[in-house]
């Protein structure tokens, strides 16, 4: 809604005849609309456009990626300062009188944290961080004691969990407003850790139609996500594929529910006959097609960063991105057919004009 209000090109594209400063509808209407469509209806509509391709396909390619959440890079200092800010906001809203807000001391401590990267300031910065965490605990306990109702209980439980976690704690909280965010390492050199949710994407080789987009809570191993993905595909397209092509991260199972799992394994394949090696090599090479598809879904269909709240926001955003990619594929095919049709018409017109020219020259010769 904010983008629409600020961008005149966006408004013209959506059908507005003049520039408007107000919002076209309440932002919550989009949330209700997404919930009415539901998870089942988002991708199913786009798959109807490619029903022929799905019926003719016998193979499917599956891979996982990370849908990053709209949060800053989490550090202990950031989380502790957010806890203090939210606790003070709650106290002000509920008119809770505190013994001390530590405003002046926190200002000095933040300045010490600002230069924590300097070798001579590291010890001072660590001391300041411990003091900020102590202040956060004091404020959380005081507001928890002075509240009349249980409004603060949910926040207090989350705050205590964040303040008590250490570097090696399991199921850590990386964001106050999005506590379900997981830390996922995909082995990228430029980005060792990504904070969001794990998404599995399945496409058809050759046509690149997205037949399934599945959301997984936390950071499960890729091999454990394959069985639910194949079940979802069977529900979406009402069909079971003969082969599922994956990378080595899925090694383990060779067959799931009648579907053969194709995983590259040079040592095992060397013992097979030449035709088997050739067929498997062809299938494993086709698996690379899913990498650019994932990149297009992320950067062209808005899955690179998820701005929707909660787990339902993670699911709906990923499904809408997959559906958008299918619509783009369909529009590209329509465009190609349209250009081919126009070329045929243009060629026919040129032939007709050439015939008329010769007729005119012939008539001229006869009259002479």
Secondary structure, 3 states (H helix, E strand, C coil): CHHHHHCHHHHHHCCCCCCCCCCCCCHHHHHHHHHHHHHHHHHHHHHHHHHHHHHHCCEEEEEEEEEEECCCCCCHHHHHHHHHHHHHHHHHHCCCCCCCCCHHHHHHHHHHHHCCCCCCCHHHHHHHHHHHHHHHHHHHHHHHHHCCCCCCHHHHHHHHHHHHCCCCCCCCCCCCCCCCCEEECCCCCCCCCEEEEEEEEEECCCCCCEEEEEEECCCCCHHHHHHHHHHHHHHHHCCCCCEEECCHHHCCCCEECCEEEECCCHHHHCCCCHHHHHHHHHHHHHCCHHHHHHHHHHHHCCCCEECCCHHHHHHHHHHHHHHHHHHHHHHHHHHHHHHHHHHHHHHHHHHHHHHHHHHHHHHHHHHC
